[in-house]
């Protein structure tokens, strides 16, 4: 195997190991935690096997504007979906509680931030990202490759994870939505050079989505029972808005613009 082919084999092998063995480990052990924790093992293994630098993995604080963009992406899409649900008279606030909302938002954000740093973001936008750069991928190719891997890794979630159960007919939408979200997080990683920025954006997205809209068969604090249209992850309007938001993000902070340091933009 020539050196270039060997370099290219690392991102591909690592992606396949994540996509295939995460669900296998969960089914074999009955532990849903292993679905994500397997990524932590892959992250550490790939980091050391490829001897990736801190810069390649994204060990950096990031700039303030990138955090604001991450927050605007999550809040903007989720807010518009909530507005659409309200206009469609789907919201039921009979069980709404500000105490529950604030508790779930804060705990959900902190828990997801800590977990994402060493699992989903740590692997896909960290070690796998660095491995793609080491293989000579362009910035755009790195964003797309890691995002497609991220989307495919999520394919088994609505099938085998009872907390995120969805009809099989919704599986393509779920995978496409996960891939689109991966592109958005990849652009944030590319712009900031930091793994922490997409991790914070990921944490805010999960905390807000699952608090207000729920997940799987669970109803969120907005009391929306029919999530087929107005839901950030399960609804078609949510997917359309995410695609639009990601396209705007690509246009404003895409690979060509992100090639220069934040202070020079």
Residue pairs with C-beta under 8 A, 6 or more apart in sequence:
1 9
4 136
7 134
7 135
7 136
8 135
10 46
10 49
10 50
10 131
10 134
10 135
11 128
11 131
11 132
11 135
11 137
11 145
14 42
14 46
14 123
14 127
14 128
14 131
15 128
15 145
15 149
15 152
15 153
17 42
18 38
18 39
18 42
18 123
18 124
18 128
18 149
18 153
19 149
19 152
19 153
19 155
21 38
22 34
22 35
22 36
22 38
22 39
22 153
22 156
23 35
23 156
23 160
25 31
25 34
25 35
25 38
26 32
26 34
26 35
26 160
26 161
27 160
32 161
32 162
32 163
35 156
35 157
35 161
36 115
36 119
36 120
37 119
39 118
39 119
39 120
39 122
39 123
39 124
40 118
40 119
40 122
40 123
42 123
42 127
43 118
43 119
43 122
43 123
43 126
43 127
44 127
46 52
46 123
46 127
46 128
46 130
46 131
47 57
47 126
47 127
47 130
50 127
50 130
50 131
50 134
52 127
52 130
52 131
52 134
53 130
54 60
55 193
56 129
56 130
56 133
56 134
57 126
57 127
57 129
57 130
57 195
58 125
58 126
58 129
58 130
58 189
58 193
58 194
58 195
58 196
59 195
60 192
60 193
60 194
60 195
60 196
61 194
61 196
62 192
62 193
62 194
62 196
62 197
63 192
63 194
63 262
63 263
65 262
66 188
66 191
66 192
66 194
66 197
66 262
67 197
67 200
69 188
69 191
69 249
69 253
70 188
70 197
70 198
70 200
70 201
70 204
71 200
71 201
71 204
73 184
73 188
73 201
73 205
73 245
73 249
74 201
74 204
74 205
74 208
75 204
75 208
76 245
77 232
77 238
77 241
77 242
77 245
78 205
78 208
78 209
78 212
78 213
78 232
80 241
81 213
81 230
81 231
81 232
81 235
81 237
81 238
81 241
82 91
82 212
82 222
82 230
84 229
84 230
84 237
85 91
85 222
85 224
85 230
88 229
88 230
90 224
90 225
90 226
90 230
91 222
91 223
91 224
92 222
92 223
92 224
92 225
93 222
93 223
94 223
95 221
95 223
96 221
96 222
96 223
97 221
100 221
101 211
101 212
101 221
104 207
104 210
104 211
104 221
105 207
105 208
105 211
106 207
108 203
108 206
108 207
108 210
108 211
109 203
109 204
109 206
109 207
110 203
112 202
112 203
112 206
112 207
113 199
113 200
113 202
113 203
116 122
116 199
116 202
116 203
117 195
117 196
117 199
120 150
120 202
121 185
121 195
121 198
121 199
121 202
122 195
122 199
124 146
124 147
124 149
124 150
124 153
124 182
125 146
125 185
125 186
125 189
125 195
125 198
125 199
126 195
128 146
128 149
129 142
129 146
129 186
129 189
132 141
132 142
132 145
132 146
133 142
137 145
138 255
139 190
139 255
139 258
139 259
140 254
140 255
142 186
142 190
143 183
143 186
143 187
143 190
143 255
144 183
144 186
146 182
146 186
147 179
147 180
147 182
147 183
147 185
147 186
148 179
148 182
149 182
150 178
150 179
150 181
150 182
150 185
151 175
151 176
151 178
151 179
151 180
151 182
152 175
152 179
153 178
154 174
154 175
154 178
155 171
155 174
155 175
157 164
157 174
158 164
158 165
158 166
158 170
158 171
158 174
158 216
159 165
159 168
159 171
161 216
162 216
163 215
163 216
163 218
164 215
164 216
165 216
165 217
166 174
166 216
166 234
170 234
173 234
173 236
173 239
174 233
174 234
176 239
177 233
177 238
177 239
177 242
180 239
180 242
180 243
180 246
181 205
181 242
181 246
183 246
183 250
184 201
184 242
184 245
184 246
184 249
185 198
185 201
185 202
186 198
187 246
187 249
187 250
187 253
187 254
187 258
188 197
188 198
188 201
188 249
188 253
189 195
189 197
189 198
190 253
190 255
190 258
191 197
191 253
191 257
191 258
191 262
192 262
193 261
193 262
205 232
209 215
209 220
209 232
209 233
210 220
211 220
211 221
212 220
212 221
212 222
213 220
213 222
213 224
213 227
213 231
213 232
213 233
213 234
214 220
214 224
214 227
215 233
219 225
224 230
224 231
227 234
227 235
228 234
228 235
228 236
229 235
229 236
229 237
230 237
230 238
231 237
231 238
232 238
232 241
232 242
257 265
